[in-house]
Amino acid sequence: MSNGKFEIYKGNDNQYWFRLKAVNGENIGKSEGYVAKQSAENGIESVRKNSQSLNNFTIKQSDRDNQWYFNLKSADNGQVILTGSEGYASKQGAEIGIESVKTNAPNAPVDDLT
């Protein structure tokens, strides 16, 4: 079974970010910015570990645009470690996004674009 991949990249803000991409190249989720690349790498490991428990995900509907969004939080400290890349028209769409994270994250290779 094919997996997606993580990409580490440097943003315009000079911080290190990572995103999780599906096999088809679609962005599934993205991180916050990190000052050090090692911190971004640690974030990827945290996503791998925490993505396997539904308890670590939250789904909310935005008041701003009525879209549904998901976050993945660390079980250790409750910090958001991955945010869904897009808004979904339905809660079910966000749940499918979560399933994609659960499927792709554990064994996804890391592509360092820095």
N, C-alpha and C positions, 0 to 999 in steps of 0.2 A: 504494500500500500504506500502510495506517495504521500509525502508530507509537505507542508509549506516550509517557509524559512523565516528566520529572524534577520533583519538588516539593521546594522548599527551605522548611523550616519551623523555627520556634524551639521547642525542647523545654522541658519543665518545669525543666530544669537551666540554662536561659538560654543554651544553646549552639545553634548552627546545625547542622542536620542536612539530609540530602537522602535521598530514596527514589526508586527507579525503579519506575514503575507500567506495567503492560501496558495495551493498548487497552481491555480489559474492566474496568480499574480495580483489578485484583489487584496487590498489592505483590510485586515481583520481588526487590528487594534494597534495602539501606539502608546508609548511611554510618556513620562514627563521628561524634561531636560535634566541632564546631569553634567556637573562640572568636569568630572573625570570619566574616562572611558571605562575604567575598572568598575565604576559604580553602575554604568549601563549594563556591563556584562553580568554583574551581580543581580540586576533587575531582571534580566532574561532568565537566570537560574530560578529566581523567585516566581516568575510567571510559570515556568515549567512545573515547579513544585505545587504551587497553589491552584493551578488551573484544573486540577482533577477533582476538586470538591465544589459542588454547586453552592455550598454555604459561603464560599468566598466571593460569589458574584452578587451584584445588586443590579436591578433593572428599575429605571425610573422614566416617567414620561415628562418631557420638558414643557413647562408653562409657556415658554417662548415660541416654540414652533410645533407643539403637539406631537413631536417625534419621540420614539422610544430609544433609550440609550442604555448601555451596560458598562459597568466597571468591574474589574477584578481587584480584590483587595488581598493584602498579605494577611494570613492567619496569625502571624506573629504580632503585628502592630496595627493592623487595620488600615494601613496606608494604601491608597490606590496605586497599583503597579501597572495597570493596563486599562486604557479607555477604548471603548469601541470606536472605530474610525468613522462611522457614519450613523446618522439617525435612521431608525426604521419606522415604517408606517404603522406597524402593529407590534404588540408585545411579543407575538409569536415570531416575528422577524428578529427581534433582539435575542430571543431564546435560541434561534437557529445560529445567530452569530456566536453565542456562548458555546454551543456545541462545536462550532468550527474551531474555537480556541482550544477546547478540550481535546479535539482530534489532532490539531496541528502542532500545538506547543511542545508536548513532551519530547519529541524526537526531532524537532526542526533544527537543521543546521544553522549556523550563524554566518552570514555574509557581511564581512567588515568592509564598508564602503568609505571608511575614513582614510 
